[in-house]
Amino acid sequence: MIEPQMDLRKGLAAALKSVRKSRQLTQEDFSLVSSRTYLSTLERGIKSPTLDKLQEIAEVMSVHPASLVLLACAISAGDNTGVVIDAIASEAKSILADRKY
């Protein structure tokens, strides 16, 4: 396992802010799912969202919630971004291949 250079909460904070800005959304655009104050605390890494809240926020951004988590892991990895993304993809494929229905 690759040691992260940044903790995952800070990585998620950076991912949320980056995707929000790339989609040209303001914090106020999330008013149906979150307060501006709460979104600000997420983007500053002060709080972590629940999975349900992450899904709601991702829907406003028009991205899959897993993309936000993957981006957070990649940002946390610093220079090891590509290695982390490849490792996550490999782990997921392996787990799905071994899954018993």
C-alpha positions as CSV (number, residue, x, y, z in Angstrom):
1,M,0.0,0.0,0.0
2,I,1.3,3.5,-0.9
3,E,1.5,5.9,2.0
4,P,-0.6,9.0,1.3
5,Q,1.2,12.3,1.4
6,M,-2.0,14.1,2.5
7,D,-4.8,12.8,4.6
8,L,-7.9,11.6,2.8
9,R,-10.2,14.3,4.4
10,K,-7.9,17.0,2.9
11,G,-7.8,15.2,-0.4
12,L,-11.6,15.1,-0.5
13,A,-11.8,18.7,0.4
14,A,-9.5,19.6,-2.5
15,A,-11.5,17.2,-4.8
16,L,-14.8,18.8,-3.9
17,K,-13.6,22.3,-4.4
18,S,-11.8,21.4,-7.7
19,V,-14.8,19.7,-9.2
20,R,-17.2,22.4,-8.0
21,K,-15.1,25.1,-9.6
22,S,-14.5,23.1,-12.8
23,R,-18.3,22.8,-13.1
24,Q,-18.6,26.6,-12.5
25,L,-20.8,26.0,-9.5
26,T,-21.0,28.2,-6.4
27,Q,-21.5,26.9,-2.9
28,E,-25.0,28.4,-3.1
29,D,-25.8,26.1,-6.0
30,F,-25.9,23.2,-3.5
31,S,-28.7,24.8,-1.4
32,L,-31.2,22.0,-2.1
33,V,-28.8,19.4,-0.6
34,S,-26.6,21.4,1.8
35,S,-26.0,24.7,3.4
36,R,-23.2,26.9,2.1
37,T,-21.6,26.8,5.5
38,Y,-21.6,23.0,5.6
39,L,-20.1,22.8,2.1
40,S,-17.5,25.3,3.1
41,T,-16.5,23.1,6.1
42,L,-16.2,20.1,3.7
43,E,-14.0,22.1,1.3
44,R,-11.7,23.2,4.1
45,G,-11.4,19.6,5.4
46,I,-13.0,20.4,8.7
47,K,-15.8,17.8,8.3
48,S,-16.3,14.7,6.3
49,P,-19.6,13.9,4.6
50,T,-21.7,10.8,5.0
51,L,-22.0,8.6,2.0
52,D,-25.6,9.8,1.5
53,K,-24.5,13.4,1.6
54,L,-21.6,12.7,-0.7
55,Q,-24.0,11.2,-3.2
56,E,-26.3,14.2,-3.1
57,I,-23.3,16.6,-3.6
58,A,-22.0,14.5,-6.5
59,E,-25.5,14.6,-8.1
60,V,-25.4,18.4,-8.1
61,M,-21.9,18.2,-9.7
62,S,-23.1,15.6,-12.2
63,V,-20.3,13.2,-11.2
64,H,-20.3,9.7,-9.7
65,P,-19.6,9.8,-6.0
66,A,-16.9,7.2,-6.5
67,S,-15.2,9.7,-8.8
68,L,-14.9,12.1,-5.9
69,V,-13.5,9.5,-3.7
70,L,-11.0,8.3,-6.3
71,L,-10.0,11.9,-7.0
72,A,-9.5,12.4,-3.2
73,C,-7.3,9.4,-3.0
74,A,-5.3,10.5,-6.1
75,I,-4.8,14.0,-4.6
76,S,-3.8,12.5,-1.3
77,A,-1.1,10.4,-3.0
78,G,0.7,13.5,-4.4
79,D,3.3,12.3,-6.9
80,N,1.9,8.7,-6.8
81,T,-1.4,9.7,-8.4
82,G,-1.2,7.3,-11.3
83,V,0.0,4.4,-9.2
84,V,-2.9,4.9,-6.7
85,I,-5.5,5.1,-9.5
86,D,-4.1,1.9,-11.1
87,A,-4.0,0.1,-7.7
88,I,-7.6,1.1,-6.9
89,A,-8.8,-0.1,-10.3
90,S,-6.9,-3.4,-9.9
91,E,-8.3,-4.0,-6.4
92,A,-11.9,-3.3,-7.5
93,K,-11.5,-5.7,-10.5
94,S,-10.1,-8.4,-8.3
95,I,-12.8,-8.1,-5.7
96,L,-15.5,-8.1,-8.3
97,A,-14.0,-11.2,-10.0
98,D,-14.0,-13.1,-6.7
99,R,-17.5,-12.0,-5.7
100,K,-19.9,-14.8,-5.2
101,Y,-23.5,-14.1,-6.2
